[in-house]
Amino acid sequence: MIFFTLKIVLAAIIIAFASWLSGQNPKLAGFIIALPLVSLIAIAFSYYEHNDLEKTVLFTKSILVAVPVSYLFFLPFFFAKSFNMNFFLIYGTGLGFIVVGFFIHKYITNFL
């Protein structure tokens, strides 16, 4: 239970720091979030907790496929000015793209 709590606290600190930093320096915050910090931590925790190299490698391959697929969320933000979209439309469209991305990820990872 202590290990689980430690994982929650560490993840919360990273997210909270990046959220705070986005108000101070949005470009730096975006760069930090783009780093695979959470993946690095999750991969290490996963191996430590389960001690199963095969599952850890599969987990890592899934992350590798998911990263470019997750970029679909950001597409509406990139084109927001061109289409004169409000925040909720942009965000909702991005979430819709993530649903599509999930099925793309599921299809690709079936071959791993």
Contact map, one row per residue, 1 for C-alpha under 8 A:
1111100000000000000000000000000000000000000000000000000000000000000000000000000000000000000000000000000000000000
1111110000000000000000000000000000000000000000000000000000000000000000000000000000000000000000000000000000000000
1111111000000000000000000000000000000000000000000000000000000000000000000000000000000000000000000000000000000000
1111111100000000000000000000000000000000000000000000000000000000000000000000000000000000000000000000000000000000
1111111110000000000000000000000000000000000000000000000000000000000000000000000000000000000000000000000000000000
0111111111000000000000000000000000000000000000000000000000000000000000000000000000000000000000000000000000000000
0011111111100000000000000000000000000000000000000000000000000000000000000000000000000000000000000000000000000000
0001111111110000000000000000000000000000000000000000000000000000000000000000000000000000000000000000000000000000
0000111111111000000000000000000000000000000000000000000000000000000000000000000000000000000000000000000000000000
0000011111111100000000000000000000000000000000000000000000000000000000000000000000000000000000000000000000000000
0000001111111110000000000000000000000100000000000000000000000000000000000000000000000000000000000000000000000000
0000000111111111000000000000000000000000000000000000000000000000000000000000000000000000000000000000000000000000
0000000011111111100000000000000000000000000000000000000000000000000000000000000000000000000000000000000000000000
0000000001111111110000000000000000000000000000000000000000000000000000000000000000000000000000000000000000000000
0000000000111111111000000000000000000000000000000000000000000000000000000000000000000000000000000000000000000000
0000000000011111111100000000000000000000000000000000000000000000000000000000000000000000000000000000000000000000
0000000000001111111110000000000000000000000000000000000000000000000000000000000000000000000000000000000000000000
0000000000000111111111000000110110000000000000000000000000000000000000000000000000000000000000000000000000000000
0000000000000011111111100000100000000000000000000000000000000000000000000000000000000000000000000000000000000000
0000000000000001111111110000000000000000000000000000000000000000000000000000000000000000000000000000000000000000
0000000000000000111111111101100000000000000000000000000000000000000000000000000000000000000000000000000000000000
0000000000000000011111111111110000000000000000000000000000000000000000000000000000000000000000000000000000000000
0000000000000000001111111100000000000000000000000000000000000000000000000000000000000000000000000000000000000000
0000000000000000000111111100000000000000000000000000000000000000000000000000000000000000000000000000000000000000
0000000000000000000011111111100000000000000000000000000000000000000000000000000000000000000000000000000000000000
0000000000000000000011111111110000000000000000000000000000000000000000000000000000000000000000000000000000000000
0000000000000000000001001111111000000000000000000000000000000000000000000000000000000000000000000000000000000000
0000000000000000000011001111111100000000000000000000000000000000000000000000000000000000000000000000000000000000
0000000000000000011011001111111110000000000000000000000000000000000000000000000000000000000000000000000000000000
0000000000000000010001000111111111000000000000000000000000000000000000000000000000000000000000000000000000000000
0000000000000000000000000011111111100000000000000000000000000000000000000000000000000000000000000000000000000000
0000000000000000010000000001111111101000000000000000000000000000000000000000000000000000000000000000000000000000
0000000000000000010000000000111111111000000000000000000000000000000000000000000000000000000000000000000000000000
0000000000000000000000000000011111110000000000000000000000000000000000000000000000000000000000000000000000000000
0000000000000000000000000000001111111000000000000000000000000000000000000000000000000000000000000000000000000000
0000000000000000000000000000000011111111000000000000000000000000000000000000000000000000000000000000000000000000
0000000000000000000000000000000110111111100000000000000000000000000000000000000000000000000000000000000000000000
0000000000100000000000000000000000011111110000000000000000000000000000000000000000000000000000000000000000000000
0000000000000000000000000000000000011111111000000000000000000010000000000000000000000000000000000000000000000000
0000000000000000000000000000000000011111111100000000000000000000000000000000000000000000000000000000000000000000
0000000000000000000000000000000000001111111110000000000000000000000000000000000000000000000000000000000000000000
0000000000000000000000000000000000000111111111000000000000000000000000000000000000000000000000000000000000000000
0000000000000000000000000000000000000011111111100000000100110000000000000000000000000000000000000000000000000000
0000000000000000000000000000000000000001111111110000000000000000000000000000000000000000000000000000000000000000
0000000000000000000000000000000000000000111111111000000000000000000000000000000000000000000000000000000000000000
0000000000000000000000000000000000000000011111111110000100000000000000000000000000000000000000000000000000000000
0000000000000000000000000000000000000000001111111111100100000000000000000000000000000000000000000000000000000000
0000000000000000000000000000000000000000000111111110000000000000000000000000000000000000000000000000000000000000
0000000000000000000000000000000000000000000011111110000000000000000000000000000000000000000000000000000000000000
0000000000000000000000000000000000000000000001111111000000000000000000000000000000000000000000000000000000000000
0000000000000000000000000000000000000000000001111111100000000000000000000000000000000000000000000000000000000000
0000000000000000000000000000000000000000000000100111111100000000000000000000000000000000000000000000000000000000
0000000000000000000000000000000000000000000000100011111110000000000000000000000000000000000000000000000000000000
0000000000000000000000000000000000000000000000000001111111000000000000000000000000000000000000000000000000000000
0000000000000000000000000000000000000000000000000001111111100000000000000000000000000000000000000000000000000000
0000000000000000000000000000000000000000001001100001111111110000000000000000000000000000000000000000000000000000
0000000000000000000000000000000000000000000000000000111111111000000000000000000000000000000000000000000000000000
0000000000000000000000000000000000000000000000000000011111111100000000000000000000000000000000000000000000000001
0000000000000000000000000000000000000000001000000000001111111110000000000000000000000000000000000000000000000000
0000000000000000000000000000000000000000001000000000000111111111000000000000000000000000000000000000000000000000
0000000000000000000000000000000000000000000000000000000011111111100000000000000000000000000000000000000000000001
0000000000000000000000000000000000000000000000000000000001111111110000000000000000000000000000000000000010001000
0000000000000000000000000000000000000010000000000000000000111111111000000000000000000000000000000000000000000000
0000000000000000000000000000000000000000000000000000000000011111111100000000000000000000000000000000000000000000
0000000000000000000000000000000000000000000000000000000000001111111110000000000000000000000000000000000010011000
0000000000000000000000000000000000000000000000000000000000000111111111000000000000000000000000000000000010000000
0000000000000000000000000000000000000000000000000000000000000011111111100000000000000000000000000000000000000000
0000000000000000000000000000000000000000000000000000000000000001111111110000000000000000000000000000000000000000
0000000000000000000000000000000000000000000000000000000000000000111111110000000000000000000000000100110110000000
0000000000000000000000000000000000000000000000000000000000000000011111111000000000000000000000000100100000000000
0000000000000000000000000000000000000000000000000000000000000000001111111110000000000000000000000000000000000000
0000000000000000000000000000000000000000000000000000000000000000000111111110000000000000000001001100100000000000
0000000000000000000000000000000000000000000000000000000000000000000001111111000000000000000011111100000000000000
0000000000000000000000000000000000000000000000000000000000000000000000111111110000000000000001000000000000000000
0000000000000000000000000000000000000000000000000000000000000000000000111111111000000000000001000000000000000000
0000000000000000000000000000000000000000000000000000000000000000000000001111111100000000011011000000000000000000
0000000000000000000000000000000000000000000000000000000000000000000000000111111100000000011001000000000000000000
0000000000000000000000000000000000000000000000000000000000000000000000000111111110000000000000000000000000000000
0000000000000000000000000000000000000000000000000000000000000000000000000011111111100000000000000000000000000000
0000000000000000000000000000000000000000000000000000000000000000000000000001111111111100010000000000000000000000
0000000000000000000000000000000000000000000000000000000000000000000000000000011111111000000000000000000000000000
0000000000000000000000000000000000000000000000000000000000000000000000000000001111110000000000000000000000000000
0000000000000000000000000000000000000000000000000000000000000000000000000000001111111000000000000000000000000000
0000000000000000000000000000000000000000000000000000000000000000000000000000000111111100000000000000000000000000
0000000000000000000000000000000000000000000000000000000000000000000000000000000110111110110000000000000000000000
0000000000000000000000000000000000000000000000000000000000000000000000000000000100011111110000000000000000000000
0000000000000000000000000000000000000000000000000000000000000000000000000000000000001111111000000000000000000000
0000000000000000000000000000000000000000000000000000000000000000000000000000000000000111111100000000000000000000
0000000000000000000000000000000000000000000000000000000000000000000000000000000000001111111110000000000000000000
0000000000000000000000000000000000000000000000000000000000000000000000000001100100001111111111000000000000000000
0000000000000000000000000000000000000000000000000000000000000000000000000001100000000011111111100000000000000000
0000000000000000000000000000000000000000000000000000000000000000000000000000000000000001111111110000000000000000
0000000000000000000000000000000000000000000000000000000000000000000000001001000000000000111111111000000000000000
0000000000000000000000000000000000000000000000000000000000000000000000011111100000000000011111111100000000000000
0000000000000000000000000000000000000000000000000000000000000000000000001000000000000000001111111110000000000000
0000000000000000000000000000000000000000000000000000000000000000000000001000000000000000000111111111000000000000
0000000000000000000000000000000000000000000000000000000000000000000000011000000000000000000011111111100000000000
0000000000000000000000000000000000000000000000000000000000000000000011011000000000000000000001111111110000000000
0000000000000000000000000000000000000000000000000000000000000000000000000000000000000000000000111111111000000000
0000000000000000000000000000000000000000000000000000000000000000000000000000000000000000000000011111111100000000
0000000000000000000000000000000000000000000000000000000000000000000011010000000000000000000000001111111110000000
0000000000000000000000000000000000000000000000000000000000000000000010000000000000000000000000000111111111000000
0000000000000000000000000000000000000000000000000000000000000000000000000000000000000000000000000011111111100000
0000000000000000000000000000000000000000000000000000000000000000000010000000000000000000000000000001111111110000
0000000000000000000000000000000000000000000000000000000000000100110010000000000000000000000000000000111111111000
0000000000000000000000000000000000000000000000000000000000000000000000000000000000000000000000000000011111111100
0000000000000000000000000000000000000000000000000000000000000000000000000000000000000000000000000000001111111110
0000000000000000000000000000000000000000000000000000000000000000100000000000000000000000000000000000000111111111
0000000000000000000000000000000000000000000000000000000000000100100000000000000000000000000000000000000011111111
0000000000000000000000000000000000000000000000000000000000000000000000000000000000000000000000000000000001111111
0000000000000000000000000000000000000000000000000000000000000000000000000000000000000000000000000000000000111111
0000000000000000000000000000000000000000000000000000000001001000000000000000000000000000000000000000000000011111
